Amino acid sequence: MKLNILPGFSRSIATAKVIKLLMVSGIVIVLDQISKMIILRSMPLYETIPVIPGFFNITHIHNPGGAFGFMASQGPEVRSILFLAMSSLAAVALVFFYLRTPAAYSWLSTALLLIFGGAVGNMIDRFRLGEVIDFLDFYAGGYHWPAFNVADSGITVGMSILVYHLLFDKMPE
């Protein structure tokens, strides 16, 4: 008995979709975790290394909250349960939509995988450490953008592509 892992897709398209999922998301996750490991092993918490003075530093920060420190002041149990549940639901939804995205929508499917890879990268931190490691610190004078990481970058690029598709009616039927 043959089992088709993705009903509605030929075996070769289903295999290609799974390979793309593993490659794109895997690259985001691996780069994210390697960069965070380097930061954890080589920089004390709150240490800053100027890279482009007046614009960009590498700064070791731990974010117990969500984006922009959302819910950082809540207790660790509440944050852990909420963020792990939200990340898990988002990851399942992203894979669901990715697997149903027609192959002709390559940019859209890549966007979903970038978001998925970023969500998983940050979820790994939450499981391991109870918070997310951030270190990319961009600023202009005294105005700092909140520090972020490779996973956040994957989410941001993926969301930008997704918003483009939504705004310009480029979504599949």
C-alpha positions as a Markdown table, in Angstrom:
| # | Residue | x | y | z |
|---|---|---|---|---|
| 1 | Met | 0.0 | 0.0 | 0.0 |
| 2 | Lys | 1.4 | 3.4 | -1.0 |
| 3 | Leu | 1.1 | 6.2 | 1.4 |
| 4 | Asn | 1.0 | 9.7 | 0.0 |
| 5 | Ile | 2.3 | 12.0 | 2.7 |
| 6 | Leu | 0.7 | 15.1 | 1.1 |
| 7 | Pro | -2.7 | 14.3 | -0.4 |
| 8 | Gly | -3.2 | 16.2 | -3.6 |
| 9 | Phe | 0.5 | 16.3 | -4.5 |
| 10 | Ser | 2.5 | 13.8 | -6.5 |
| 11 | Arg | 5.2 | 12.0 | -4.6 |
| 12 | Ser | 7.9 | 14.0 | -6.2 |
| 13 | Ile | 6.3 | 17.4 | -5.3 |
| 14 | Ala | 5.6 | 16.1 | -1.7 |
| 15 | Thr | 9.2 | 15.1 | -1.4 |
| 16 | Ala | 10.4 | 18.4 | -2.8 |
| 17 | Lys | 8.2 | 20.3 | -0.3 |
| 18 | Val | 9.5 | 18.3 | 2.7 |
| 19 | Ile | 13.1 | 18.8 | 1.5 |
| 20 | Lys | 12.5 | 22.6 | 1.1 |
| 21 | Leu | 11.0 | 22.7 | 4.6 |
| 22 | Leu | 14.0 | 21.0 | 6.1 |
| 23 | Met | 16.5 | 23.1 | 4.1 |
| 24 | Val | 15.1 | 26.6 | 4.6 |
| 25 | Ser | 13.9 | 26.2 | 8.2 |
| 26 | Gly | 16.9 | 24.1 | 9.0 |
| 27 | Ile | 19.3 | 26.8 | 7.8 |
| 28 | Val | 17.5 | 29.5 | 10.0 |
| 29 | Ile | 17.5 | 27.2 | 13.0 |
| 30 | Val | 21.1 | 26.1 | 12.7 |
| 31 | Leu | 22.5 | 29.7 | 12.1 |
| 32 | Asp | 20.3 | 31.0 | 14.9 |
| 33 | Gln | 21.5 | 28.3 | 17.4 |
| 34 | Ile | 25.2 | 28.5 | 16.4 |
| 35 | Ser | 25.2 | 32.3 | 16.7 |
| 36 | Lys | 23.5 | 32.2 | 20.1 |
| 37 | Met | 26.0 | 29.5 | 21.3 |
| 38 | Ile | 28.9 | 31.7 | 20.2 |
| 39 | Ile | 27.4 | 34.6 | 22.1 |
| 40 | Leu | 26.8 | 32.6 | 25.3 |
| 41 | Arg | 30.3 | 31.1 | 25.3 |
| 42 | Ser | 32.3 | 34.2 | 24.3 |
| 43 | Met | 30.5 | 37.2 | 25.9 |
| 44 | Pro | 29.3 | 37.9 | 29.4 |
| 45 | Leu | 25.7 | 39.0 | 29.8 |
| 46 | Tyr | 25.3 | 42.7 | 28.9 |
| 47 | Glu | 28.8 | 43.0 | 27.3 |
| 48 | Thr | 28.9 | 45.1 | 24.1 |
| 49 | Ile | 31.2 | 44.9 | 21.2 |
| 50 | Pro | 31.0 | 48.0 | 18.9 |
| 51 | Val | 31.0 | 46.9 | 15.2 |
| 52 | Ile | 30.0 | 50.1 | 13.4 |
| 53 | Pro | 30.2 | 52.9 | 16.0 |
| 54 | Gly | 27.0 | 54.9 | 16.2 |
| 55 | Phe | 25.0 | 52.3 | 14.3 |
| 56 | Phe | 25.6 | 48.6 | 15.3 |
| 57 | Asn | 26.9 | 46.6 | 18.3 |
| 58 | Ile | 26.9 | 43.0 | 19.3 |
| 59 | Thr | 25.4 | 43.1 | 22.8 |
| 60 | His | 24.6 | 40.0 | 24.8 |
| 61 | Ile | 21.1 | 40.3 | 26.2 |
| 62 | His | 18.5 | 37.8 | 27.5 |
| 63 | Asn | 14.9 | 38.5 | 26.7 |
| 64 | Pro | 12.4 | 36.7 | 29.0 |
| 65 | Gly | 9.5 | 38.3 | 27.2 |
| 66 | Gly | 8.2 | 38.2 | 23.6 |
| 67 | Ala | 8.8 | 40.7 | 20.8 |
| 68 | Phe | 9.9 | 44.1 | 22.2 |
| 69 | Gly | 10.0 | 42.6 | 25.7 |
| 70 | Phe | 6.2 | 41.8 | 25.7 |
| 71 | Met | 5.2 | 40.2 | 29.0 |
| 72 | Ala | 8.8 | 40.3 | 30.3 |
| 73 | Ser | 7.5 | 41.4 | 33.7 |
| 74 | Gln | 5.2 | 38.4 | 34.1 |
| 75 | Gly | 6.2 | 35.4 | 36.1 |
| 76 | Pro | 8.5 | 32.8 | 34.4 |
| 77 | Glu | 5.8 | 30.1 | 34.6 |
| 78 | Val | 3.2 | 32.2 | 32.9 |
| 79 | Arg | 5.6 | 33.3 | 30.2 |
| 80 | Ser | 6.9 | 29.8 | 29.6 |
| 81 | Ile | 3.4 | 28.3 | 29.2 |
| 82 | Leu | 2.1 | 31.1 | 27.1 |
| 83 | Phe | 5.1 | 31.5 | 24.8 |
| 84 | Leu | 5.6 | 27.8 | 24.3 |
| 85 | Ala | 1.9 | 27.2 | 23.6 |
| 86 | Met | 1.8 | 30.2 | 21.2 |
| 87 | Ser | 5.0 | 29.1 | 19.4 |
| 88 | Ser | 3.8 | 25.5 | 19.1 |
| 89 | Leu | 0.4 | 26.6 | 17.6 |
| 90 | Ala | 2.1 | 29.0 | 15.2 |
| 91 | Ala | 4.6 | 26.3 | 14.1 |
| 92 | Val | 1.8 | 23.8 | 13.4 |
| 93 | Ala | -0.2 | 26.5 | 11.5 |
| 94 | Leu | 2.8 | 27.5 | 9.5 |
| 95 | Val | 3.6 | 24.0 | 8.4 |
| 96 | Phe | -0.1 | 23.4 | 7.6 |
| 97 | Phe | -0.2 | 26.4 | 5.3 |
| 98 | Tyr | 3.2 | 25.7 | 3.8 |
| 99 | Leu | 2.2 | 22.2 | 2.8 |
| 100 | Arg | -1.0 | 23.5 | 1.1 |
| 101 | Thr | 0.8 | 26.3 | -0.7 |
| 102 | Pro | 1.1 | 25.6 | -4.4 |
| 103 | Ala | 4.6 | 25.1 | -5.8 |
| 104 | Ala | 4.2 | 28.1 | -8.1 |
| 105 | Tyr | 4.1 | 30.3 | -5.0 |
| 106 | Ser | 7.8 | 29.8 | -4.2 |
| 107 | Trp | 8.3 | 33.2 | -2.4 |
| 108 | Leu | 5.2 | 32.7 | -0.2 |
| 109 | Ser | 6.3 | 29.2 | 0.7 |
| 110 | Thr | 9.8 | 30.4 | 1.6 |
| 111 | Ala | 8.3 | 33.2 | 3.7 |
| 112 | Leu | 6.3 | 30.6 | 5.7 |
| 113 | Leu | 9.4 | 28.5 | 6.2 |
| 114 | Leu | 11.5 | 31.5 | 7.4 |
| 115 | Ile | 8.8 | 32.3 | 9.9 |
| 116 | Phe | 8.7 | 28.7 | 11.0 |
| 117 | Gly | 12.5 | 28.4 | 11.3 |
| 118 | Gly | 12.6 | 31.6 | 13.4 |
| 119 | Ala | 9.7 | 30.4 | 15.7 |
| 120 | Val | 11.5 | 27.1 | 16.3 |
| 121 | Gly | 14.8 | 28.8 | 16.9 |
| 122 | Asn | 13.4 | 31.0 | 19.6 |
| 123 | Met | 11.3 | 28.1 | 21.0 |
| 124 | Ile | 14.5 | 26.1 | 21.5 |
| 125 | Asp | 15.8 | 28.9 | 23.7 |
| 126 | Arg | 12.6 | 29.0 | 25.7 |
| 127 | Phe | 12.8 | 25.3 | 26.3 |
| 128 | Arg | 16.5 | 25.3 | 27.2 |
| 129 | Leu | 16.8 | 28.6 | 29.0 |
| 130 | Gly | 13.3 | 30.0 | 29.7 |
| 131 | Glu | 14.3 | 33.1 | 27.7 |
| 132 | Val | 15.6 | 34.1 | 24.3 |
| 133 | Ile | 19.2 | 35.2 | 23.6 |
| 134 | Asp | 19.4 | 38.5 | 21.6 |
| 135 | Phe | 22.6 | 40.2 | 20.4 |
| 136 | Leu | 22.1 | 42.2 | 17.3 |
| 137 | Asp | 21.9 | 45.8 | 18.5 |
| 138 | Phe | 21.2 | 48.5 | 15.9 |
| 139 | Tyr | 20.9 | 52.2 | 16.9 |
| 140 | Ala | 21.2 | 55.8 | 15.8 |
| 141 | Gly | 22.7 | 58.0 | 18.5 |
| 142 | Gly | 20.6 | 57.4 | 21.6 |
| 143 | Tyr | 17.8 | 55.6 | 19.7 |
| 144 | His | 18.1 | 51.8 | 19.9 |
| 145 | Trp | 16.0 | 49.3 | 18.1 |
| 146 | Pro | 15.4 | 46.4 | 20.5 |
| 147 | Ala | 18.1 | 43.8 | 20.3 |
| 148 | Phe | 17.3 | 40.7 | 18.2 |
| 149 | Asn | 18.8 | 37.5 | 16.8 |
| 150 | Val | 18.9 | 35.4 | 13.7 |
| 151 | Ala | 15.5 | 33.7 | 14.4 |
| 152 | Asp | 13.9 | 37.1 | 14.7 |
| 153 | Ser | 15.5 | 38.1 | 11.4 |
| 154 | Gly | 14.0 | 35.0 | 9.7 |
| 155 | Ile | 10.6 | 35.9 | 11.2 |
| 156 | Thr | 10.9 | 39.5 | 10.0 |
| 157 | Val | 12.0 | 38.7 | 6.5 |
| 158 | Gly | 9.3 | 36.0 | 6.2 |
| 159 | Met | 6.6 | 38.4 | 7.5 |
| 160 | Ser | 7.7 | 41.1 | 5.1 |
| 161 | Ile | 7.3 | 38.7 | 2.1 |
| 162 | Leu | 3.9 | 37.5 | 3.5 |
| 163 | Val | 2.6 | 41.0 | 4.0 |
| 164 | Tyr | 3.7 | 41.8 | 0.4 |
| 165 | His | 1.6 | 38.8 | -0.9 |
| 166 | Leu | -1.4 | 39.9 | 1.2 |
| 167 | Leu | -1.2 | 43.6 | 0.2 |
| 168 | Phe | -0.7 | 42.9 | -3.5 |
| 169 | Asp | -3.3 | 40.1 | -3.7 |
| 170 | Lys | -0.6 | 37.5 | -4.6 |
| 171 | Met | -2.1 | 34.8 | -2.4 |
| 172 | Pro | -3.2 | 31.4 | -3.9 |
| 173 | Glu | -6.9 | 30.7 | -4.4 |
